[in-house]
Amino acid sequence: MISGSSHNPYALRTELRDAMLRFAKGEMVKSAIYDAPHVELRSPDEAQLLEELKSIATKDGVPAAVERLRAAAKPGSGHHVTSALVNEIVLSAMRQDRAMAAQVLAVGLELFPWSSPLITRRAEAEVASGNRMAALASYRAAVAADPFNQVAEVQIRRLAAMP
């Protein structure tokens, strides 16, 4: 059993990595509890869902795409939506359409309020809008959600050092 959740390879403890490798090789793995920050299992249908959401956003607009994302995240939808998928969408949108990124991020934080990467995206948006104090609070929340979030730690130090 893994107590926690992460896609952060820096947070992968050697004991957990070794157990995962033994399991993948078909070896018996003794029952144990490993502490790890935020482990989410990715879904094999993420690429298909991502393409569907892009198509909906293009044809019907961003509000329709975020409603589809909400529906896909519901239990029984047949999809397994992770905060990592939402984070990928937000990162991609931030380069092209900040309004879309903001809408997807809002839904992502509604669905995954504990997601350190999504909280970090919110902090980055706050920095971009010039709201240093809100950004600091968000970066601190990101670290509280995942103490291994080195990006947020660096940004806290940088923003705190500013006059």
N, C-alpha and C positions, 0 to 999 in steps of 0.2 A: 504494500500500500504506500502511496506517496501522499504525504501530508503537505499540501500546498499546490502551486501551479506555475510553468515558465518555458518560454522559448529561448531563454537567455543561456547560451552555452557556458558563460562564465559562472553561472549559478549551479551548474550540474556538479554535484558532489561525486567524488570518485566511487564511493560505495554504491550510489544509485546507478552511475554509468556501468559499473561492473555487473550489477544485478541485471540491468537491461540487456547487456551484451550476452550474458549467460542465458537469459530467457529467449533472446532472439536466436541463439544457437540450438535451442531445444533442450537445454539443460534444466534440471530441477532447480528452482530458486526457493530458498527457505523463506518462510513468512517473516517479514520484517517491516518496520515503519521507517521511512526515510523522510527527513524534513527537507523540503525544497521549495523555493518560492515559485508560486504560480505555474504549475505544469498544466497545459491544455493539450489534449489530443486533437490533432488536425484531422479534417475530414477529407475523404477522397473526392467528394463532389464540390470542393471549394472552387476549383477552376471553372466548372460549369456554372455555379451560382454567381461567381464574379462576372462572367460573360453575360449572364442573364440580367444582372443588375446594371451593367454598363448599357446594355441594349435598352432597357426600360428607361434609364436616365436620358438617353439620346432621343427615344421616341416619345416618351410620355412626361419627361421632366424629372428632376431630382426628387420632388415630394413623392412621386409614385414609386421611385426606386427605394427610398428609405422606408416607405410603407411595406414594400416587398421584403426588405431586409428584416423589418420587425416581424412580419409573418413567418419568414423562414427561421427566425430564432425561437419561435414558439415550440413547446413540446408537441410532438406528434406531427410536425410539419414535414418530416422526412428528410430534413437537413440538420446538420450539426454546425451551427454558426459559432465561431470562436472570436475572441477579442483580437486575435492575431489577424484574422481575415479582415475585420473592420479596420484595424490599424493599416493594413496594406492598402485598402481602398482610400483611407484618409491621406496617407502619404502620397499616393498617386494623384489624388485630386488636388492636393496642396500645390503641386507644380503647375496645374492647368486651370483650376477653377476653385478659388478660395471659398466662394459661397457654397459650392457643393461639399467641399471638405468640411466646412462648419456644420452643415446639416447632417452629414454622415457621422461626424464626431459627436454631435449632440445625441443622436440615436445610440451610437456606440457606448457613450457614457451612461445612458439610460439602461442599456442592456447589461453592461459590464462596469458598474461604478467602481470596482476594485482594481481595474486594469491599469497597471503602472504605465505601460506604453501609451494608452489612450490619454491618461492624465498628463503624461509628458507632451503629447501632441497639443493638448489644451494649453499647457504652459508656453509652448512654442508660438501658438497663435496669439497668446496674450503679450508675449515679447514683441511680436510683429506689429501689434496694435499699440505698442508703447505703454502697456499697463504693467510696469515692473513689479509692483506690489502683488498684484493678482498672480503674475507669473511665478514669483517666489513662493507664494502659498501653494500653487499647483505643483511646482517642482518638489516642495516639501511633502505634499500629499503623495506624489509619485514614489518618493523614497519610503514613505510610511507603508505604502502598498507593496513595495518590493525593495528591501534594503540593498539588493545587488544592482539597482539601477544607477550605474556609474555616470551615465549621461546627465541625469537629473542632479546628482551630487556635484558634478563639475559646474553645471549651470547655476546652482545655488551659490557656490563660492564666487563665481564670476559676477552674478547680479548683486550679491551682498557687498562686494568690494566696490561697486559703483557709487559715486557720490550722490 
